[in-house]
Amino acid sequence: MKHRVFAAGICAAMLCGILTGCGQKQIQLQELPILNYTAPETGDTIVTLHVKDYGDVKIRLFTEQLPEACENFITLAGQGYYDELIFHRVVKDFMIQSGDPKGDGTGGASCWGGMFNAGLDNQLINLPGALGYGNGGSLDTANSQFYIVTGEAVTEEDLKAQTESKGIYYTAEARKLYEQYGGAPWLDTRYTVFGQVIDGLDIVYAISEVPVNKANNKPKEAVYIESVTVEQYDGSEIRWYPADYGLE
């Protein structure tokens, strides 16, 4: 069953984005590649979530595509904002969510205070391992809360439903990636994807399997982010492609 509700208090909002003009002329993006599963280059910005008792999750940030979204995360990480925060919402076959100091999905602030517009890039979609911002119903209500997609199987019919109900037209590459690896396409155009796990996706999946309280999807035993560090990718070996985790 599809998980249509993203977070407590978060509304569904249809926003302009992936291959659609939202009532305007259809945007043709066939020549633009999906960036999620492209190899990182030396010097790219990498953030590492050091998760207590689980290990490290390394995430590549797409700073050129979404500079403000990335600046917010980098700044908060540097301030220690995410240190000792829990994953307050975990939904198997969907996503894991953190970044709220209150630990209940109602808190959080950007590095500028309050909310900000995290933006949207057509080349970044909600495939497994995608890093995105939660919001309150529109892209300009992002704060510090973030999610990492685990996702579920996606069929051609699912993507057709996106087109019919929301006017989202996927490229052949995007359709192939979703049908091959799964994900959460119903989040596309509604939430900002600004990063991609390049190592430690198995840890993300392990967290997604923890027992949770049915009422709010909060883990019964807290899963903590000990700290978040920021560095530049040095070319070292990583497991950045879905096949590295048996997703093919």
Buried (B, 14 or more C-beta within 10 A) or exposed (E): EEBEEBBEEBEEBBBBBBBBEEEEEEBEBEEBEBBBBBEBEEEBBBBBBBBEEBEEBBBBBBBEBBEBBBBBBBBBBEEEBBEEBBBBBBBBBBBBBBBBBEBBBEBBBBBEEEBBBBBBBBBBBBBBBBBBBBBBBBBEBBBBBBBBBBBBEBEEEBBEBBEEEBBBBBBEBBBEBBBBBBBBBBBBBBBBBBBBBBBBBBBBBBBBEBEBEEEEBBBEEBBBBBBBEBEEBEEEEBBBBBEBBEBE
